[in-house]
Amino acid sequence: MKDETNTPYHFFPSNRDAVIEELGKEKLLKLLEQMLLIRNFEIRGEAAYQQGKVGGFYHSYMGQEAIQVGCVAAAGSDNWFTTTYRCHALALLLHATPNEMMAELYGKATGNAGGKGGSMHIYADHLLGGLAIVGGHVPIATGAAFSIKYLKKKGWASFCFLGDGAVVQGAVHESLNMAALWNLPCLYVIENNQWGMGTSVQRAVAVQPIAKHYASSYGIKSYTLNGMDFFNCYAGFKEAYHEVLSTSRPVLIEAITQRFRGHSISDPALYRSKEELHKTMENDPILLMKEALTQHGMLNESTFKELDTQQKEIVIAAMKFAEESPWPNPMTLEEGVFAPEEGNGNANR
């Protein structure tokens, strides 16, 4: 993959065969299932939106699945995670169920946030939230890293996913500076899908590769990953995670990817041609993983279709659950706005 100036990105050196041997057939098929669940969830979530069953905004993760699947596979879920409004994939990986997530999209009482958060605000045990202010979640992830260091939580790190459109925000630079000064165990992951809304990264960010140049400014290490290749993502995240755990120093990671949809469902993505999109989709991370596993005798077409059908049925069942779930009681609207007073179970209003 190249940037628009024809300068190749120097991806983290990884050995696909070594990753396949390390993980083994059973684990790899489970990871492929995760990618297929994310893809099927996004496809049908979009369809529900277009039918008027989902309100607000909808930001699809289609095309970027290899990044967060590779990250969680490499580091495990016993860390803090923070992400943007494009949050469905990470929530699924951190054990939010398809039922509760689809119900949240539908605005139902059985939803992940009781129907109050919608598509952009999904949570899980170790997911501090999908957050909608561009760059506004980066200080939260930095605070999570500070808490890990302060509480001396061994083996933990804070992962912060942000888009290329966020890297020019002041809060991002303030956070990187603070993390570098205080030696905080935070992995800042730029998911560079080439388009911040509808503006090319080449027109929005003065330097590329972003991570390489930004990291040198703060005296921290950088990694550049092929975000369309699960195996490169897994190897890169594994190396970066161990680096952070051993040094308690932050790192900056840039995963070069492409989304298959517009910025949100309301974006027709007219800024790129059909030919460009078709070329991008030839690097579909799911198909690349399928091809690799097939070449290693771990997968065939019949098994792949069976895995895809299984994940499709899970999502269709989640849609049925959401349809049949009750609407929230309006009397609960103000619940959860304030924390309870100490020693008082009633909300402090």
SETI-935111 format. One line per 5 residues: number of its first residue (from 1); their letters; for each residue x, y, z of C-alpha. Coordinates in pm, 1 decimal. Example, Ala and Ser with C-alpha at 12.3 -4.5 7.8 and 13.67 -1.06 7.14 Angstrom:
! residues 2
1 = as = 1230.0:-450.0:780.0  1367.0:-106.0:714.0
This chain:
! residues 349
1 = mkdet = 0.0:0.0:0.0  130.9:342.4:-89.6  36.5:694.8:6.7  -75.0:947.5:-253.3  281.3:1073.4:-305.6
6 = ntpyh = 388.1:722.1:-411.8  616.5:692.0:-109.5  583.9:340.1:31.4  502.4:303.3:397.7  765.5:101.7:578.3
11 = ffpsn = 545.7:-146.3:760.0  652.7:-327.6:1072.8  849.0:-635.1:955.8  647.6:-947.7:1023.3  644.7:-1311.2:917.4
16 = rdavi = 298.7:-1439.3:823.1  400.3:-1803.8:842.2  541.3:-1751.9:1191.6  216.8:-1590.5:1311.2  12.2:-1874.5:1162.7
21 = eelgk = 233.3:-2131.5:1332.3  216.6:-1944.4:1664.7  -162.6:-1908.0:1673.5  -262.9:-2239.3:1517.3  -572.7:-2339.3:1324.2
26 = ekllk = -830.8:-2327.7:1605.4  -733.4:-1979.5:1724.6  -707.7:-1840.4:1372.1  -1054.1:-1965.3:1278.1  -1193.3:-1800.7:1593.0
31 = lleqm = -1028.2:-1473.9:1491.1  -1172.8:-1505.9:1141.3  -1513.4:-1558.0:1304.8  -1465.0:-1232.4:1494.8  -1392.4:-1045.9:1172.2
36 = llirn = -1698.0:-1201.4:1007.9  -1917.6:-1110.8:1306.4  -1803.3:-748.7:1286.5  -1865.3:-738.1:909.7  -2210.2:-893.9:938.1
41 = feirg = -2304.1:-668.0:1229.4  -2210.0:-358.2:1030.7  -2390.7:-469.9:715.0  -2716.5:-537.1:899.2  -2683.2:-239.9:1130.7
46 = eaayq = -2661.0:-19.8:821.6  -2964.5:-193.1:672.6  -3164.1:-129.3:990.9  -3058.8:236.1:977.8  -3178.1:268.0:619.2
51 = qgkvg = -3512.2:117.7:724.8  -3552.5:390.6:985.8  -3504.5:157.0:1283.7  -3177.2:318.3:1395.8  -3147.4:687.8:1470.1
56 = gfyhs = -2859.9:930.8:1505.5  -2542.8:861.0:1310.9  -2388.3:532.6:1201.3  -2015.3:488.9:1137.3  -1918.1:155.4:984.2
61 = ymgqe = -1591.3:-25.5:1059.4  -1605.9:-230.2:738.0  -1258.6:-264.3:587.0  -1072.7:-198.2:910.7  -1147.8:-525.6:1093.1
66 = aiqvg = -790.5:-655.9:1092.2  -667.0:-373.2:1315.5  -869.1:-415.6:1632.1  -902.6:-793.3:1592.8  -523.6:-810.4:1566.9
71 = cvaaa = -479.4:-578.2:1863.1  -704.8:-765.6:2105.7  -566.3:-1100.6:1987.7  -212.7:-979.1:2065.0  -277.1:-798.8:2394.1
76 = gsdnw = -587.4:-963.0:2538.7  -878.9:-781.9:2696.9  -721.7:-715.8:3039.1  -629.7:-358.7:2949.4  -811.4:-27.3:2919.1
81 = fttty = -948.5:58.9:2575.3  -1082.5:389.2:2446.6  -1208.3:460.9:2097.7  -1405.3:692.1:1872.4  -1767.0:686.5:1758.2
86 = rchal = -1666.2:403.1:1517.4  -1693.1:170.6:1815.1  -1897.8:-138.7:1726.3  -1603.6:-366.9:1646.8  -1408.0:-298.6:1964.7
91 = alllh = -1717.8:-343.1:2180.2  -1785.1:-683.9:2023.8  -1423.0:-785.8:2079.1  -1446.4:-681.0:2444.4  -1748.0:-904.4:2508.6
96 = atpne = -2045.7:-675.0:2452.3  -2307.5:-908.9:2303.1  -2462.6:-862.3:1957.9  -2806.2:-857.7:2125.7  -2731.6:-570.2:2362.9
101 = mmael = -2549.5:-377.8:2091.6  -2820.5:-412.2:1829.2  -3082.1:-319.2:2089.3  -2877.3:-8.6:2165.7  -2876.5:86.8:1798.2
106 = ygkat = -3253.9:47.0:1800.1  -3279.0:265.3:2112.7  -3437.2:-12.2:2319.0  -3436.0:-60.0:2697.4  -3237.0:-383.3:2662.9
111 = gnagg = -2956.7:-198.2:2488.5  -2598.6:-164.2:2601.4  -2667.5:181.6:2746.5  -3039.3:136.1:2800.9  -3114.4:284.0:2460.5
116 = kggsm = -2971.6:623.4:2555.5  -2635.8:612.6:2380.0  -2702.2:474.2:2034.6  -2444.7:375.2:1776.1  -2167.6:609.0:1890.6
121 = hiyad = -2170.2:529.8:2262.9  -2116.9:158.9:2326.6  -1940.5:34.5:2639.7  -1792.7:-291.5:2770.4  -1612.7:-403.0:3085.1
126 = hllgg = -1275.1:-271.2:2969.7  -1401.5:-30.6:2704.1  -1423.6:321.8:2844.7  -1663.5:408.6:2569.3  -1719.0:502.6:2214.0
131 = laivg = -1678.6:880.6:2231.3  -1803.1:1127.5:1972.9  -1587.1:1438.6:2022.0  -1301.0:1418.7:1772.2  -982.3:1379.5:1973.5
136 = ghvpi = -1169.5:1436.7:2298.8  -1123.6:1079.2:2416.1  -743.9:1087.9:2392.9  -699.7:1259.9:2732.8  -932.7:995.3:2882.1
141 = atgaa = -708.3:716.8:2752.0  -406.8:904.9:2886.7  -576.4:926.8:3224.9  -639.7:553.0:3213.5  -268.1:499.3:3151.7
146 = fsiky = -190.1:725.8:3448.1  -423.1:518.3:3668.2  -242.5:198.8:3562.0  90.6:347.6:3665.6  -43.7:505.3:3985.3
151 = lkkkg = -214.0:183.4:4096.9  84.1:-27.7:3983.7  -132.1:-262.2:3775.5  121.5:-503.9:3632.8  63.0:-630.3:3279.8
156 = wasfc = -186.2:-356.5:3190.6  -171.7:-82.6:2929.9  -412.9:172.9:2788.2  -505.8:147.8:2419.0  -638.2:459.2:2248.4
161 = flgdg = -781.2:431.3:1896.5  -817.7:753.7:1699.1  -859.9:847.7:1335.7  -623.7:1039.5:1110.3  -871.1:1329.2:1126.9
166 = avvqg = -811.8:1364.1:1500.9  -433.1:1394.5:1501.5  -435.6:1770.5:1442.0  -644.0:1836.8:1752.9  -467.4:2009.5:2040.8
171 = avhes = -583.3:1753.0:2296.1  -393.4:1483.2:2105.8  -64.3:1671.3:2129.4  -120.2:1763.1:2492.2  -181.1:1396.6:2569.7
176 = lnmaa = 126.6:1274.3:2381.6  339.7:1532.3:2557.7  206.5:1436.7:2900.1  240.6:1063.1:2837.4  601.2:1108.6:2721.3
181 = lwnlp = 689.6:1330.0:3018.4  533.2:1098.8:3276.1  625.7:764.5:3115.1  268.9:642.9:3086.0  188.7:294.4:2945.3
186 = clyvi = -33.8:408.2:2659.5  -52.7:284.3:2301.2  -199.2:553.7:2078.3  -330.3:387.4:1761.0  -400.9:606.1:1458.8
191 = ennqw = -637.7:419.5:1227.2  -542.3:607.5:913.6  -821.5:525.7:669.9  -702.5:807.2:440.3  -1011.4:1025.3:479.4
196 = gmgts = -1103.7:1247.7:774.5  -1471.1:1276.2:683.6  -1428.2:1379.1:317.8  -1080.8:1536.8:323.4  -776.6:1339.3:214.7
201 = vqrav = -514.5:1297.0:485.1  -264.6:1444.5:241.9  -452.5:1774.6:253.8  -516.8:1770.3:627.8  -194.3:1653.6:794.4
206 = avqpi = 137.3:1816.4:706.5  357.4:1508.5:755.2  336.3:1143.9:655.6  380.0:882.4:786.2  202.9:1047.5:1076.8
211 = akhya = 320.0:822.3:1358.4  685.8:837.0:1257.8  699.5:1216.1:1255.0  475.4:1277.8:1554.8  657.2:1021.3:1769.1
216 = ssygi = 997.4:1175.8:1700.8  863.0:1509.5:1826.7  786.3:1356.7:2165.9  1081.4:1121.1:2193.1  872.8:804.5:2178.0
221 = ksytl = 877.0:498.5:1955.0  650.5:455.7:1651.6  515.8:159.4:1457.1  355.4:161.8:1111.9  127.0:-133.4:1037.8
226 = ngmdf = -55.2:-261.5:732.0  -408.9:-223.6:861.9  -551.5:-449.2:591.5  -333.8:-744.2:698.2  -432.8:-922.7:1019.7
231 = fncya = -95.2:-1096.1:1047.3  103.3:-772.8:1027.4  -131.9:-607.0:1277.1  -103.4:-897.3:1521.6  276.0:-903.6:1504.9
236 = gfkea = 305.9:-526.4:1533.8  66.4:-494.4:1826.6  235.6:-782.9:2007.4  575.6:-615.6:1974.9  444.4:-270.5:2071.8
241 = yhevl = 249.6:-405.4:2369.7  553.1:-582.9:2512.1  759.0:-269.8:2450.7  517.5:-60.9:2656.0  493.5:-316.8:2937.3
246 = stsrp = 871.3:-343.4:2964.2  948.0:30.0:2948.0  627.4:196.9:3073.8  679.3:439.7:2786.8  404.5:536.8:2542.1
251 = vliea = 419.9:439.7:2176.0  246.9:576.0:1868.5  109.4:327.5:1615.5  -26.3:408.8:1270.4  -233.1:142.6:1094.7
256 = itqrf = -270.9:224.6:725.0  -614.9:114.2:611.0  -920.0:207.6:406.3  -1283.8:208.0:506.2  -1529.6:56.3:259.9
261 = rghsi = -1803.9:308.5:334.7  -1828.4:683.6:367.3  -1741.7:856.3:692.7  -2092.7:780.0:812.6  -2397.9:629.3:650.6
266 = sdpal = -2511.0:973.8:534.0  -2183.4:1025.3:343.0  -2202.6:910.3:-22.0  -1818.9:924.8:-43.7  -1815.7:1103.1:-378.4
271 = yrske = -1458.1:1215.3:-310.0  -1328.4:879.3:-433.3  -1417.2:707.7:-758.4  -1582.9:369.2:-795.8  -1258.5:244.9:-945.8
276 = elhkt = -1061.6:356.1:-638.2  -1310.3:187.6:-406.3  -1301.1:-133.2:-612.4  -920.6:-133.3:-593.3  -937.7:-78.9:-218.0
281 = mendp = -1179.1:-367.8:-170.0  -935.6:-604.0:-341.2  -740.6:-571.5:-15.7  -1038.9:-677.5:196.2  -878.5:-794.9:524.9
286 = illmk = -1126.1:-1081.8:555.6  -1049.3:-1213.0:208.3  -674.1:-1172.4:266.4  -701.1:-1377.5:584.6  -918.3:-1635.4:410.1
291 = ealtq = -661.3:-1668.2:132.4  -374.3:-1713.8:380.4  -556.0:-1979.3:582.3  -659.6:-2159.9:265.7  -300.0:-2168.5:143.9
296 = hgmln = -198.7:-2327.1:475.7  -467.6:-2596.8:450.9  -665.8:-2457.7:745.9  -971.5:-2343.6:551.9  -1172.3:-2419.1:240.2
301 = estfk = -1456.0:-2239.9:64.9  -1725.2:-2455.1:222.4  -1598.5:-2393.7:576.7  -1563.2:-2020.8:510.0  -1922.7:-1996.0:390.0
306 = eldtq = -2038.2:-2192.4:694.9  -1853.4:-1956.4:932.4  -1997.5:-1653.8:753.8  -2350.7:-1796.0:768.9  -2315.5:-1865.4:1141.0
311 = qkeiv = -2218.1:-1506.0:1213.7  -2494.3:-1376.7:987.3  -2750.5:-1580.1:1180.4  -2620.0:-1442.5:1511.9  -2671.8:-1088.0:1388.1
316 = iaamk = -3016.2:-1161.6:1241.9  -3115.9:-1307.8:1578.7  -2986.8:-989.4:1743.6  -3207.5:-781.5:1512.6  -3507.6:-991.1:1613.8
321 = faees = -3416.4:-941.7:1979.8  -3394.9:-566.2:1925.2  -3726.0:-554.7:1739.1  -3905.0:-738.1:2019.1  -3742.2:-545.9:2304.4
326 = pwpnp = -3939.5:-273.7:2486.0  -3880.7:96.8:2451.2  -3723.9:267.4:2753.0  -3960.1:406.1:3015.0  -3949.4:787.5:2984.9
331 = mtlee = -3926.1:801.1:3364.5  -3571.0:660.3:3338.0  -3450.0:947.0:3118.9  -3256.7:1125.1:3394.7  -3115.7:811.5:3556.4
336 = gvfap = -2740.0:779.5:3540.7  -2681.3:1149.4:3482.3  -2520.6:1204.5:3823.2  -2337.8:964.2:4053.7  -2517.9:874.4:4377.0
341 = eegng = -2422.0:1062.4:4690.7  -2191.0:866.7:4918.1  -2403.9:648.0:5142.2  -2717.9:739.8:4949.0  -2862.1:513.0:4683.6
346 = nanr = -3063.0:794.0:4526.8  -2921.0:997.3:4243.0  -2785.7:1335.3:4343.1  -2997.5:1584.5:4153.5
